[in-house]
Amino acid sequence: MVFYIFRRFVNYFFLSMIATCLAYIVSSLALDPAAKYYGRNPQPSQQTIENILNGLGVNPDVPVLQRLWDWLVNIVVHGSLGTGVNGVSIGDQIISRAGVSLRLLLIGSLIGAIVGVTLGVWGAVRQYKLSDQVVTYGSYLIFATPTFVIGVLLMIGATALNGAAGMQLITFTGEYSAGLTGSWGELALDRGIHLLLPTIALVLIGAAGYSRYQRSVMLDVLSADFIRTARAKGRSRNSALVRHGVRVALIPMSTFFAYSFGTLVSGSIMLEIVFSFHGMGEFALNAISQNDINAVAGTTLFVAILILFSSTLSEVLYAALDPRVRN
């Protein structure tokens, strides 16, 4: 099992590096970092602009493969992702923003996965009954609703709740209340209140996707021969479903969860903008709008590392659920 996990980790590592290199090349060809300086008044001289671009390592006159090599060497030798167009280290910006996104994504994605898997199993067991129909139509409604609309609707609901209560029960702008002082518990509670609405939005979106996927997989499992065999050996319906059916149905979900979690960074861009969370989603959007090649490549590397570790975790779960992999 250890060799199997290690081999899969190595495969994911090389795929992550290829994706990062391709992102650097594509962003270098598509973005124009010099455009930031052409509109200034007074406009810097061409030599000054070239010196700035050389300092950032994004001068388009240098072959893109050479720039990519220098960027990779800088990461390996100096542990640096370069400097952004704002003059701040990309690594420092990612560190400050990654914590914001991970707090949001970890809580929301884990709860969404648990709720979605539970609803998917429940819907498969009670196929075409009222509860299954409610979950199905609710999931499709969430699918059809843009992420930012879900966020705005939650904010409207929270505002109405605050008005009905006559006090500020739920605060939803920013990661924390500016200027708030107090004990560690009070500060943690404040951050938790600010996390509430974006977390609910992520849970709704995640649960809708997981429930549909889990329901489909579970329906295939329910018709499998080993379920009928377990029932024939005297197991009750619930025992056969829980002990054998759910475990088998969770195997493909481990892979689905890994890639869903890794790509949530891009999916959280709208939520971070709506709720004024300064995380990796907002950072990626700003990097593209500012023609910041190093920031785009650094963001891609961050997402690739997330997918690398989440994919490795999925392989561990896969091996734990399927004994054949451990052999």
Buried (B, 14 or more C-beta within 10 A) or exposed (E): EEEBBEEBBEBBBEBBBEBBBEBBBBBBEEBEBBEBBEEEEEEBEEEEBBEBBEEBBBBBEBEBEEBBEEBBEBBEEEEBBBBBBEEEBBBEBBEEBBEBBBBBBBBBBBBBBBBBBBBBBBBBBEEEEEEBEEBBEBBEEBEEBEBBEBBBEBBEEBEEEBEEEEEEEBBBEEBBBEEEEEEEEEBEEBBEBBBBBBBBBBBBBBBBBBBBBBBBBBBEBBEBEEBEEBBEEEBEEEEBBEEBBBBBBBBBBBBBBBEBBBBBBBBBBBBBBBBEBBBBBBBBBBBBEBBBBBBBBBBBBBBBBBBBBBBBBBBBBBBBBBEEBEE
